[in-house]
Amino acid sequence: MKKRIQDLTQREKFCVGGALIVIVCILVYALFVSPSVERSRLLDRLIAQKERDLQELLLLRAEYSKLLAKEEEIVKRLATAAGDVSPLSQLEELAKKVGLTDQIQQMKPLASTSTPRYTITPVQLRFKGGELREVVSYLYEIETSSVPFRIKRLGIKPTARTTGRVDVTLEVLTFSKSGGK
């Protein structure tokens, strides 16, 4: 092999040397440079994705903190609520207070959900032909009541026969003390 290389002309030696340099460069690129460039691109994409995930987690953390604060407010309001007042009777008292007792068409409790700290009972209410002022007053009374309530759904539509009157369908989440803490 050595003899063959020595027998080559200067021009052929230059071509073989150039070919060896090109082959070495290709091998270095294929084995080291190309994988590191691809890895860098992959890491850039992953970094961008992780930054989006981090932003989403920060939003979820803020939302979770708000929900925890609302839960603490509910627990505090339950602790200060008057004795063993039934949430249903409290809703009826509030309706009587604003003058909607005659318009109550339905007050139906739905399936309850218990947590260690309280029990949630959704109540479906339907008013027929109430004045808008009375309905707004009732909603205000629900929100500011000593017993914690949360309005989950609210539907208001004008009464077909009487002007100035509305039909209201709402779902109120009622909270009562549970056997836990």
C-alpha positions in Angstrom: 0.0 0.0 0.0 2.9 2.3 0.9 4.5 1.6 -2.4 1.4 2.4 -4.4 1.0 5.7 -2.6 4.7 6.5 -3.3 4.2 5.7 -7.0 1.4 8.3 -7.3 2.2 11.5 -9.0 2.0 14.8 -7.1 -1.3 15.6 -8.7 -2.8 12.2 -7.7 -1.4 12.5 -4.2 -3.1 15.9 -3.9 -6.4 14.4 -5.2 -6.3 11.5 -2.7 -5.4 13.8 0.1 -8.2 16.1 -0.8 -10.6 13.1 -1.0 -9.4 12.0 2.5 -10.0 15.5 3.9 -13.5 15.5 2.4 -14.3 12.1 3.8 -13.0 13.1 7.2 -15.1 16.3 7.1 -18.2 14.3 6.1 -17.7 11.8 8.9 -17.1 14.6 11.4 -20.3 16.3 10.2 -22.4 13.1 10.1 -21.2 11.9 13.5 -20.9 15.1 15.5 -22.2 18.3 14.0 -25.5 17.1 12.5 -26.7 15.2 15.6 -25.9 18.2 17.8 -27.7 20.6 15.4 -30.7 18.3 15.4 -30.6 18.0 19.2 -30.4 21.8 19.5 -33.4 22.2 17.3 -35.3 19.6 19.3 -34.3 21.4 22.5 -35.4 24.7 21.1 -38.9 23.3 20.3 -39.1 21.6 23.7 -38.1 24.8 25.5 -40.8 26.7 23.7 -43.4 24.0 24.6 -42.3 24.0 28.2 -42.6 27.8 28.4 -46.2 27.5 27.1 -46.9 24.7 29.6 -45.4 26.9 32.4 -47.7 29.8 31.5 -50.7 27.5 31.5 -49.6 26.1 34.9 -49.3 29.6 36.3 -52.8 30.4 35.1 -54.1 27.2 36.6 -52.4 28.0 39.9 -54.0 31.5 40.0 -57.4 29.9 39.3 -56.8 27.3 41.9 -55.9 30.0 44.5 -59.1 31.8 43.7 -61.1 28.7 44.1 -59.4 27.9 47.4 -60.2 31.5 48.6 -63.9 31.0 47.6 -64.0 27.7 49.4 -62.6 29.3 52.6 -65.2 32.1 52.3 -67.9 29.4 52.1 -66.6 27.6 55.1 -66.4 30.9 57.1 -69.9 31.8 56.1 -71.1 28.4 57.1 -69.4 28.8 60.5 -71.1 32.2 61.1 -74.5 31.1 59.6 -77.4 30.9 62.0 -77.7 27.5 63.5 -79.3 24.7 61.5 -81.2 26.8 59.0 -82.2 24.8 56.0 -80.9 26.3 52.8 -84.3 25.6 51.1 -86.2 27.5 53.8 -83.7 30.3 53.6 -84.3 30.6 49.8 -88.0 30.7 50.5 -87.6 33.4 53.1 -85.5 35.5 50.7 -88.3 35.1 48.1 -90.9 36.2 50.7 -88.7 39.2 51.7 -88.6 40.6 48.1 -92.2 39.6 47.3 -91.7 36.7 44.9 -93.4 34.0 47.0 -96.5 33.9 44.8 -94.5 33.6 41.6 -92.5 30.5 42.8 -93.5 27.8 40.4 -90.9 25.2 41.4 -88.2 24.8 44.1 -86.7 21.4 43.6 -83.5 20.1 45.3 -81.2 18.0 43.1 -78.7 15.3 44.1 -76.3 16.4 46.8 -72.5 16.2 46.8 -70.6 15.9 50.1 -67.1 17.1 50.8 -65.3 16.7 54.2 -66.1 20.3 55.0 -69.7 20.9 53.6 -72.5 19.5 51.5 -73.5 21.0 48.2 -77.1 20.7 47.2 -78.2 22.2 43.9 -81.7 23.7 43.9 -83.6 24.4 40.8 -85.9 27.4 41.1 -88.5 28.6 38.6 -90.4 31.9 38.9 -93.3 32.7 36.6 -94.3 36.3 36.0 -92.1 38.1 38.4 -91.2 41.8 38.1 -87.6 42.4 37.0 -87.0 44.6 40.0 -88.1 41.8 42.4 -85.9 39.2 40.5 -82.8 41.4 40.7 -83.5 42.0 44.4 -83.9 38.3 45.0 -80.6 37.6 43.2 -78.9 40.3 45.3 -80.3 38.7 48.5 -79.0 35.3 47.5 -75.5 36.7 46.9 -75.4 38.7 50.2 -77.2 36.1 52.4 -75.5 34.9 55.6 -76.0 31.3 54.3 -73.6 30.8 51.4 -75.2 30.4 48.0 -73.8 30.4 44.5 -75.9 31.0 41.4 -74.8 28.4 38.9 -77.3 29.0 36.1 -79.6 31.8 35.3 -82.2 32.2 32.6 -84.5 35.2 32.2 -87.0 35.6 29.5 -89.9 38.0 29.1 -93.4 36.7 29.9 -95.4 36.2 26.8 -98.7 37.6 28.0 -97.7 40.4 30.4 -95.3 43.2 29.7 -92.8 44.2 32.4 -92.9 40.6 33.8 -90.2 37.9 33.4 -90.0 34.1 33.8 -86.9 33.1 35.6 -85.1 29.7 35.8 -82.1 29.4 38.0 -80.0 26.8 39.7 -78.6 27.8 43.1 -75.9 25.8 44.8 -76.7 25.6 48.5 -74.1 24.8 51.1 -74.7 23.2 54.5 -72.4 22.0 57.2 -71.1 18.5 56.8 -70.0 16.0 59.5 -66.3 16.6 58.7 -64.2 19.4 60.3 
